[in-house]
Amino acid sequence: SSDVCSSDLNDRPFYKVKRDAMFKAVFADPNELELLERLIEEVIDKDIKITAINSSELKKEYISIKNKTLDVIASSNDKEFNIEINSITNLNIRRRNASYIFKMYANSVNKGESYNDMKDFIQINITDKLKESIPEITKYTLSSKEHGIDYIDNLTIYEINLEKIYKKWYNTDKYIILRMLNPPAGRRSLRPRRRNDSCRSQPAARSGCWRCRGRRYILP
């Protein structure tokens, strides 16, 4: 591809980013917001401008309540995002993640503020080892299954079938960021940018190449 950052790739370290620590290091870096923005945009199909990376530790009112430490919490002007990386999926994981976004929702309105002015709350669950029958991206809202009526309009949960994303879109320009999180064996993912890395994109487009503008991490 003519729009690929590369250099001599031999003996270079590449990392899978589906584990919590690596994911946070890359996507919760306030100096690297564009990667996070691109990931969110691939899921919700809207342009996003992140304004802040927030504390991932949710406050608890009582000592008996479990600590809740989230993977990534971020804000835009009108939205709050929670992104969770899940190596497995089961009812326990889904209930745990739901408790995270519900807690954020419940804590968002302070005394004297109006519920009419609430932001949209979006959780993105990026999950490995989902069943093949589950779509690559599933969108959940709080609504009536019987009548198809939304109960509220500002809370959405997305579940990402990571393996299916790669299998279906591996040879395209779609879901570039999502696909790099968990490539199959033999495929490189994300690596630290090196001083002699160069871009083979056309000169006229080079300044607009999102992979090359001083990023600490690049796609091979």
Secondary structure, DSSP 8 states (H G I E B T S, - for coil): --S-EES--TT---B---SHHHHHHHHT-TT-HHHHHHHHHHHH-S-----EEE-SEE--SSTTS--EE-SEEEE-SSEEEEEEEESS--HHHHHHHHHHHHHHHHTS--TT--GGG--EEEEEEEESS--TTS-SEEEEESB-TTT--BS-SSEEEEEEEHHHHHHHHTTSSTTHHHHHTS--TT---BEE--TT-EE-S-HHHHTT-TTTSS-SEE--
